[in-house]
Amino acid sequence: MPSLVELTAEIVSAHVGNSQMTSEEMLQEIQKVHAALKTLETGAAIAEAAPAAEQPKQLTLKQAFKKDAVVCMICGKSFTTLKRHLSMAHDLKPGQYRKQFNIPASMPLAAKSYSESRRQAAQERGLGDILAKAREKRSAAKKEATSKATGARKPKGKVPAKKD
């Protein structure tokens, strides 16, 4: 049977593999997991609610969405983008998160500097022009298909009059 230290190491390494952590956060995680396993081993009950000091304070949108980072309003950790963190750590979709914290759909769940750097990279590679050309091509093909479909129904030229 593995020891508490081995179990703790396995659990924390799995958690670290799925989320970004600083060394300080990892150390705290190791301590929490070890204490919880020790409590389970002795048979004592684990406190369900975390102490108030450990829970993050309520953030405003301005505080959560900074230029270089986006702070998760659930756990208080900073990220470049929130989508993966929300799904991995909190099992939430971006729409659910937006609804829970009244975040407008127009506000991206990514740091402003990250969004800007991606936009610049796309412009440098000419993706805007490529997209515009593809849209024009698709629109022309659609118009052509529509005209062929309607043109087949309409007779061309004069229709001879029926003789009685």
C-alpha positions in Angstrom: 0.0 0.0 0.0 1.4 3.4 -1.0 2.3 5.8 1.8 0.6 9.2 2.4 3.6 11.0 0.8 3.4 8.8 -2.3 -0.4 9.3 -2.6 0.0 13.0 -2.1 2.7 13.2 -4.8 0.5 11.3 -7.3 -2.6 13.5 -6.7 -0.7 16.8 -6.8 1.3 15.8 -9.9 -2.0 15.0 -11.7 -3.4 18.3 -10.7 -0.3 20.2 -11.7 -0.4 18.5 -15.1 -3.9 20.0 -15.8 -3.4 23.5 -14.5 -0.7 26.1 -14.2 0.6 26.7 -10.7 3.4 28.7 -9.1 5.8 26.9 -6.8 4.1 28.5 -3.8 0.7 27.3 -5.0 2.1 23.8 -5.5 3.5 23.8 -2.0 0.2 24.8 -0.6 -1.6 22.2 -2.7 0.8 19.5 -1.4 0.1 20.6 2.2 -3.7 20.6 1.7 -3.7 17.2 0.0 -1.5 15.6 2.6 -3.6 17.0 5.5 -6.8 15.7 3.8 -5.3 12.3 3.3 -4.1 12.1 6.9 -7.5 13.2 8.1 -9.1 10.5 6.0 -6.7 7.9 7.3 -7.5 8.7 11.0 -11.2 8.7 10.2 -11.9 12.3 11.3 -14.4 14.4 9.2 -13.0 17.0 6.8 -14.3 20.5 7.0 -16.5 21.1 3.9 -16.3 24.8 3.6 -12.9 26.4 3.2 -11.9 29.1 5.7 -13.0 32.6 4.7 -9.3 33.7 4.4 -8.7 31.1 1.6 -11.6 32.1 -0.5 -10.9 34.9 -3.0 -12.6 38.2 -2.5 -15.3 39.3 -4.9 -13.7 41.0 -7.9 -15.1 43.7 -10.2 -14.9 43.2 -14.0 -12.2 46.0 -14.1 -10.1 44.1 -11.5 -10.6 40.7 -13.2 -9.9 41.8 -16.8 -6.4 43.4 -16.9 -4.1 44.2 -19.8 -1.7 41.3 -19.3 -3.9 38.8 -17.4 -7.4 37.6 -16.7 -8.3 36.7 -13.1 -10.7 33.8 -12.6 -13.5 35.2 -10.5 -14.1 31.8 -8.9 -10.6 30.9 -7.6 -8.7 34.1 -8.0 -5.9 32.7 -10.2 -4.5 34.7 -13.1 -4.4 33.4 -16.7 -3.8 34.6 -20.2 -7.1 33.0 -21.3 -9.8 31.5 -19.2 -11.5 29.0 -21.4 -9.3 26.0 -20.7 -9.1 26.8 -17.0 -12.9 27.1 -16.7 -13.4 23.7 -18.3 -10.6 21.9 -16.5 -10.8 23.3 -13.0 -14.4 24.4 -12.6 -16.3 22.3 -15.3 -17.9 25.4 -16.7 -18.4 26.6 -20.3 -17.6 30.2 -21.1 -21.3 31.0 -21.5 -22.1 29.7 -18.0 -19.2 31.7 -16.5 -20.4 34.9 -18.3 -23.9 34.3 -17.0 -22.8 33.6 -13.4 -20.8 36.8 -13.2 -22.8 39.0 -15.6 -19.9 39.4 -18.1 -21.1 40.9 -21.4 -20.7 38.6 -24.5 -18.7 41.4 -26.2 -15.9 41.1 -23.5 -13.3 38.4 -24.4 -12.2 35.9 -21.8 -8.6 36.6 -22.6 -6.0 39.2 -21.6 -6.1 42.4 -23.8 -2.4 42.1 -24.7 -2.9 38.5 -25.7 -5.8 39.3 -28.0 -3.9 42.2 -29.5 -0.8 40.1 -30.2 -2.9 37.4 -31.9 -4.7 40.1 -34.0 -1.3 41.6 -35.1 0.0 38.1 -36.0 -3.1 37.5 -38.1 -2.7 40.8 -39.9 1.0 40.2 -40.6 0.2 36.8 -42.2 -2.6 38.5 -44.3 -5.4 36.4 -42.9 -7.9 39.3 -43.2 -7.3 39.5 -46.9 -7.5 35.8 -47.3 -10.8 35.7 -45.4 -12.2 38.6 -47.5 -11.3 36.7 -50.8 -12.9 33.5 -49.5 -16.1 35.3 -48.6 -16.3 37.0 -52.0 -15.8 33.6 -53.7 -18.4 32.0 -51.5 -20.9 34.8 -52.2 -20.3 34.6 -55.9 -20.8 30.9 -55.9 -24.0 31.2 -53.9 -25.4 33.9 -56.3 -24.5 31.7 -59.3 -26.2 28.6 -57.8 -29.3 30.7 -57.0 -29.5 32.1 -60.5 -29.1 28.6 -62.0 -31.9 27.3 -59.8 -34.3 30.1 -60.6 -33.2 30.2 -64.3 -34.2 26.6 -64.8 -37.7 27.3 -63.7 -38.3 30.3 -66.0 -38.6 29.5 -69.7 -36.2 31.3 -72.0 -37.6 33.3 -74.8 -41.2 33.6 -75.8 -43.7 30.9 -75.0 -45.8 30.0 -78.0 -49.5 30.9 -77.6 -51.9 27.9 -77.5 -54.1 27.5 -80.5 -57.8 26.7 -79.9 
